[in-house]
């Protein structure tokens, strides 16, 4: 039976409060859950929309707000490489600014890339003569949780105009702290083409876009080709499942020379969570059903598949048979640890974002010459599968109640100009790739020696029809899944296994925790 309106509102308030339990455990660099209380977002600003840009605009969508019709010169071009004249950054008629254009930027592992994005934001503001308040996440949120800070700011009517981050839209939309950007995305697609499947699943909710993908970040399994060649293994054809990957890691390891094959941790961290997902979902396990409303973690057939994965990982990290392939201290690694080990030439296989490769390229680290991306290996067992997708794109959010919506849209369009993309492709070789159809054929990608280590494989991963986003698969992204991820739910479960609890008991406890969390967010749970 449907709840009365008052009860529905109470339900929404209750579920938002539930997020606080998990958000205090999260880190600003990953998806985080959020603060308590009912939505108190102010109404959108009532200032007059900016005038049309000084270049020819694209045809107006019938539902587009005035600001969203500001198109760069390239809008409406085909999805192949544009003419040279279309590559110039767009110009705009000056919008009315309330205070300062406030932009909060996420800091990536690659400092030169961060500096480029910051410089382009400031370049745009200077070109438009807009007063700018630019900050990085850590400066904006301090030691606290960024989503809590944003939620409080929206409720106080003092949110930034633009957030640049890899957060998923579901939690921010659930909290009602972002505005939809559907018309803007549709307009950008006239030149750039359609986004990849994973970005679409992650940011197109209820038929509307809630974030604008800026770029996808290459990532997955990286190998040191020379180590495999020496061992007589072709890493591109002989590492099709996690069992073969582990066997190869043993063969290439030389602990007496401080070189280890298995450069991946299962410790409580973002990288550890990725390892657990690979050890569960690729074996055929999953947390939820296709609706995203019911927990199936400990229900057949997923229970059997999940236990296969957990036992595989338990064996990997505890059986002395595999000890010589594990780097010293890997049990306590945090997110930067495998980056440092890779760049230091200490490990032969790792799972990481493409920042680790791009950093090596920019620094002229010889490791770059030997680093290659491989396709996602599947798990083991009868339900084994290889899921892939370009989740975690860097996106633009326009915050609810943004005081400078028109200028915010102009900035997003400016950052989508071919000239900016070309600079990103060049400085972030093997890391930054286009989230849509346009750009893959640009010479900064196709003619780069280093990009050839990545591009063909990453394009297959990014366009995988599964649109794999991680823990929510095969369901849609949901705030309850975000909350579990942000609490390091998977690595905590595996930590119990490493502490002596049986995989069966650890899985049962994790299932019960997931059901409770789902219910707190208003989902059915079971």
ZINOR-V76324 format. One record per residue. N is the residue number from 1. RES is the residue in one small letter. OMEGA is omega in whole degrees, -180 to 180 (none if undefined). NEAR is the number of other ideal C-beta (glycine too) atoms within 12 Angstrom. Layout:
BEGIN
n;res;omega;near
N;RES;OMEGA;NEAR
N;RES;OMEGA;NEAR
END
This chain:
BEGIN
n;res;omega;near
1;x;-179;5
2;x;177;7
3;x;170;13
4;x;-176;10
5;x;-179;10
6;x;180;10
7;x;178;14
8;x;179;16
9;x;178;16
10;x;178;16
11;x;-180;22
12;x;178;26
13;x;179;24
14;x;-176;21
15;x;176;35
16;x;177;38
17;x;-179;25
18;x;-177;34
19;x;-176;43
20;x;-180;29
21;x;-176;27
22;x;-173;41
23;x;-180;38
24;x;179;22
25;x;-172;24
26;x;180;36
27;x;-175;34
28;x;-177;33
29;x;179;30
30;x;178;37
31;x;-175;44
32;x;177;41
33;x;-159;47
34;x;-166;47
35;x;-173;39
36;x;171;28
37;x;179;25
38;x;179;20
39;x;176;26
40;x;-175;23
41;x;177;28
42;x;178;22
43;x;177;16
44;x;-178;26
45;x;-178;30
46;x;178;12
47;x;-179;20
48;x;179;15
49;x;180;25
50;x;176;33
51;x;-179;19
52;x;179;27
53;x;-179;33
54;x;173;19
55;x;-177;25
56;x;180;19
57;x;173;30
58;x;176;30
59;x;-175;15
60;x;170;22
61;x;-174;22
62;x;-180;11
63;x;-174;15
64;x;170;27
65;x;-175;27
66;x;-177;24
67;x;-176;40
68;x;180;38
69;x;179;33
70;x;-176;43
71;x;175;41
72;x;-178;43
73;x;-176;31
74;x;-175;39
75;x;178;35
76;x;179;23
77;x;177;27
78;x;-176;17
79;x;171;24
80;x;-176;18
81;x;-179;25
82;x;176;30
83;x;-176;14
84;x;-178;13
85;x;-179;12
86;x;-175;26
87;x;178;27
88;x;179;20
89;x;-180;30
90;x;174;37
91;x;-175;24
92;x;168;36
93;x;-175;25
94;x;177;24
95;x;175;35
96;x;-178;23
97;x;174;28
98;x;-178;25
99;x;177;21
100;x;171;21
101;x;-174;40
102;x;-177;36
103;x;176;43
104;x;-174;39
105;x;174;40
106;x;180;39
107;x;179;27
108;x;180;38
109;x;-174;33
110;x;-173;36
111;x;180;19
112;x;176;26
113;x;178;37
114;x;-178;31
115;x;179;21
116;x;-179;31
117;x;178;39
118;x;-179;27
119;x;-179;21
120;x;176;34
121;x;-180;38
122;x;177;24
123;x;178;23
124;x;-178;38
125;x;179;33
126;x;179;17
127;x;-178;24
128;x;-177;33
129;x;177;15
130;x;170;34
131;x;-171;21
132;x;170;31
133;x;-179;28
134;x;176;31
135;x;173;26
136;x;-175;28
137;x;-174;33
138;x;177;20
139;x;-178;21
140;x;-173;34
141;x;-177;32
142;x;180;14
143;x;-178;14
144;x;-179;25
145;x;-174;35
146;x;-178;46
147;x;173;49
148;x;-179;34
149;x;180;32
150;x;-180;43
151;x;179;41
152;x;-179;28
153;x;178;33
154;x;-179;37
155;x;179;27
156;x;-179;19
157;x;-175;21
158;x;-179;25
159;x;171;43
160;x;178;41
161;x;-174;47
162;x;170;49
163;x;177;47
164;x;-171;42
165;x;175;42
166;x;177;43
167;x;172;48
168;x;-178;45
169;x;-170;46
170;x;-178;38
171;x;-179;49
172;x;176;45
173;x;178;35
174;x;-180;36
175;x;179;47
176;x;-180;31
177;x;174;42
178;x;176;45
179;x;176;39
180;x;-177;32
181;x;-171;41
182;x;-178;27
183;x;179;32
184;x;179;46
185;x;180;40
186;x;179;32
187;x;178;36
188;x;-179;45
189;x;179;32
190;x;176;32
191;x;-170;36
192;x;-178;42
193;x;-175;27
194;x;177;23
195;x;179;37
196;x;-175;41
197;x;-177;30
198;x;178;37
199;x;178;42
200;x;178;35
201;x;-173;35
202;x;-171;43
203;x;174;46
204;x;-175;33
205;x;179;28
206;x;176;15
207;x;179;11
208;x;176;21
209;x;-180;37
210;x;175;39
211;x;180;43
212;x;178;44
213;x;178;49
214;x;175;46
215;x;173;46
216;x;-172;42
217;x;180;42
218;x;180;47
219;x;-179;43
220;x;-178;42
221;x;179;50
222;x;180;47
223;x;171;42
224;x;-171;44
225;x;-176;26
226;x;180;20
227;x;179;34
228;x;178;32
229;x;179;20
230;x;-180;20
231;x;179;26
232;x;-178;12
233;x;174;29
234;x;-175;17
235;x;-178;37
236;x;-178;22
237;x;-172;13
238;x;179;22
239;x;-173;37
240;x;177;26
241;x;-175;27
242;x;176;38
243;x;178;27
244;x;178;26
245;x;-180;45
246;x;177;34
247;x;-180;27
248;x;178;36
249;x;177;42
250;x;-175;28
251;x;-177;29
252;x;-176;34
253;x;175;32
254;x;-175;23
255;x;178;23
256;x;177;8
257;x;180;14
258;x;175;15
259;x;-176;31
260;x;-175;38
261;x;-170;39
262;x;-177;41
263;x;-177;43
264;x;-178;45
265;x;170;40
266;x;180;43
267;x;-179;32
268;x;-175;29
269;x;176;35
270;x;178;40
271;x;177;39
272;x;177;37
273;x;178;38
274;x;178;37
275;x;179;42
276;x;177;47
277;x;177;42
278;x;-179;43
279;x;179;46
280;x;-176;49
281;x;-179;41
282;x;175;41
283;x;180;37
284;x;175;30
285;x;174;46
286;x;-175;38
287;x;-174;46
288;x;177;38
289;x;-176;24
290;x;-180;15
291;x;-175;18
292;x;-175;34
293;x;-175;26
294;x;179;26
295;x;179;39
296;x;-173;33
297;x;-176;42
298;x;178;32
299;x;-180;23
300;x;4;14
301;x;-173;19
302;x;179;31
303;x;-179;28
304;x;-179;25
305;x;179;34
306;x;179;44
307;x;175;34
308;x;-180;31
309;x;-180;44
310;x;179;44
311;x;175;29
312;x;-179;36
313;x;177;42
314;x;179;30
315;x;-178;24
316;x;-173;38
317;x;-177;35
318;x;-178;22
319;x;179;17
320;x;179;11
321;x;-175;14
322;x;-172;27
323;x;-174;22
324;x;178;22
325;x;-176;33
326;x;179;35
327;x;176;36
328;x;177;19
329;x;-176;18
330;x;-180;33
331;x;-180;27
332;x;-179;18
333;x;170;36
334;x;-172;23
335;x;179;32
336;x;-169;23
337;x;-179;30
338;x;173;41
339;x;-178;37
340;x;-180;26
341;x;179;35
342;x;-179;41
343;x;177;34
344;x;178;25
345;x;-174;27
346;x;-175;32
347;x;-175;44
348;x;177;47
349;x;171;48
350;x;175;46
351;x;-172;41
352;x;172;43
353;x;-178;45
354;x;176;48
355;x;-177;42
356;x;178;45
357;x;-179;47
358;x;178;47
359;x;179;35
360;x;180;37
361;x;-177;37
362;x;-179;28
363;x;-177;19
364;x;176;13
365;x;-178;22
366;x;176;15
367;x;-179;36
368;x;-178;33
369;x;-172;20
370;x;-175;27
371;x;-180;45
372;x;174;39
373;x;176;43
374;x;179;39
375;x;179;30
376;x;175;36
377;x;176;36
378;x;176;29
379;x;178;36
380;x;177;32
381;x;-174;26
382;x;-178;13
383;x;-177;26
384;x;-179;28
385;x;175;30
386;x;180;30
387;x;-177;36
388;x;178;37
389;x;-178;37
390;x;177;44
391;x;177;44
392;x;176;41
393;x;171;42
394;x;-173;43
395;x;173;44
396;x;170;46
397;x;168;46
398;x;-172;48
399;x;177;49
400;x;180;36
401;x;178;33
402;x;-177;44
403;x;-176;34
404;x;-177;39
405;x;-177;42
406;x;179;40
407;x;178;43
408;x;178;51
409;x;177;42
410;x;178;48
411;x;-179;50
412;x;177;47
413;x;179;45
414;x;-179;43
415;x;176;41
416;x;179;46
417;x;179;40
418;x;-179;38
419;x;178;29
420;x;179;36
421;x;-179;41
422;x;177;33
423;x;177;27
424;x;-180;40
425;x;-176;38
426;x;-176;27
427;x;-178;32
428;x;-179;46
429;x;178;40
430;x;-179;45
431;x;-179;45
432;x;176;49
433;x;-178;48
434;x;179;44
435;x;-178;45
436;x;-174;33
437;x;-178;26
438;x;169;35
439;x;-176;41
440;x;-178;32
441;x;-180;22
442;x;-175;29
443;x;178;18
444;x;176;31
445;x;-171;35
446;x;-176;20
447;x;179;16
448;x;178;27
449;x;-178;16
450;x;179;34
451;x;179;36
452;x;175;23
453;x;-167;34
454;x;-161;45
455;x;-175;34
456;x;180;23
457;x;-177;32
458;x;179;41
459;x;176;27
460;x;179;26
461;x;-175;36
462;x;-177;44
463;x;177;30
464;x;-175;27
465;x;179;16
466;x;-178;27
467;x;-173;31
468;x;180;37
469;x;-179;41
470;x;-168;42
471;x;-179;45
472;x;-175;42
473;x;8;37
474;x;180;29
475;x;178;29
476;x;174;33
477;x;-178;42
478;x;179;45
479;x;179;43
480;x;175;45
481;x;176;42
482;x;-178;41
483;x;178;46
484;x;178;46
485;x;-176;43
486;x;177;40
487;x;-176;35
488;x;-177;36
489;x;-175;43
490;x;-179;44
491;x;175;39
492;x;176;30
493;x;-179;46
494;x;175;41
495;x;176;30
496;x;177;26
497;x;179;34
498;x;179;28
499;x;175;16
500;x;178;12
501;x;179;20
502;x;176;18
503;x;-180;33
504;x;-179;21
505;x;179;19
506;x;179;34
507;x;180;39
508;x;179;24
509;x;-180;24
510;x;178;39
511;x;-179;33
512;x;178;21
513;x;-180;31
514;x;178;43
515;x;179;28
516;x;-179;24
517;x;179;37
518;x;-178;37
519;x;178;23
520;x;179;29
521;x;176;39
522;x;177;29
523;x;-177;34
524;x;176;19
525;x;-179;28
526;x;none;20
END
